[in-house]
């Protein structure tokens, strides 16, 4: 999705800002590149689900549309959506990306997490 693309939001989708999730420049770049490959599925859904070795885990997947109740985050050229329940756990989180061979990939820095596992993919509050 290019900077010039306008995202049409369905009724019931709110716009959020970086107080919910901050996305670093390297993460924005990577998300935009991955979104181009996804074609119609240009929105990155970021969420929390039960599971993982510490109780809660981060989930990311590309979707075609936002749903009623979602929060839309515009980091042009990257666009994210977060469901309202996940937003409670994500507020203030920083999403970063590293292309390092060891420990590379997307990393969440969540100020709400009271503990996390050694791999950084699950946490508890």
PyMOL commands that set and color helices and strands:
alter all, ss='L'
color gray80, all
select helices_A, chain A and resi 25-38+84-90
alter helices_A, ss='H'
color red, helices_A
select strands_A, chain A and resi 14-15+21-23+43-50+56-63+71-75+78-82+93-98+105-109+115-116+122-124
alter strands_A, ss='S'
color yellow, strands_A
deselect
rebuild
show_as cartoon
